[in-house]
Amino acid sequence: MPVWTTMNDLATGDLVTEADMDAIRGNIEYLLDPSKARVLRDNSGNYTTTSTAFVDVDAANLAVTLTTNGGPVLVSASGVARNTSSSDATCFDVAVDGTRVGDGFGQGLVRVTGTTYANMSFAVLVTGLAAGSHTFKLQWSVTAGTGDLISQSGKTPVQLTAIEL
């Protein structure tokens, strides 16, 4: 993975060295090939939950690990979901290194209410991460009833992505 190099300030008349050119080349490579990860999950069946506390949808298969240089990370998720109860919701969030991003919102970043399958998608910019390895996991909960997330071949896979900007 290319790394970002902080450049020295140059003034008129300064010579550009080989090291400066290497840093410029490395920075261009970094911009053209950012750290990124994606999982497209076909579970060959639906995921379900009755948990009223946020839990991982699938800790092993709906998680991405990204080594960052300390920049902001754009995380997105998409799928098709519902709740088996017409008056209840299925809520979704993302956890970064075990801490939910939408924790302050009570019911996560997005919620799907009712028994009709509906689009579940969100994108969130995660800032303040130190350089190093970070794990992003899709999480969910229900207000009551049973949450249902489609993950079937020929229908709609669940997608989770992360890219450092």
Secondary structure, DSSP 8 states (H G I E B T S, - for coil): -----------TT----HHHHHHHHHHHHHHHS--EEEEEE--SS-EEE--SS-EES-TTTSEEEEEESS--EEEEEEEEEEESSTT-EEEEEEEETTEETTGGGSS-SEEEESSS-EEEEEEEEE----SEEEEEEEEEEESSS-EEE---TTS--EEEEEEE-
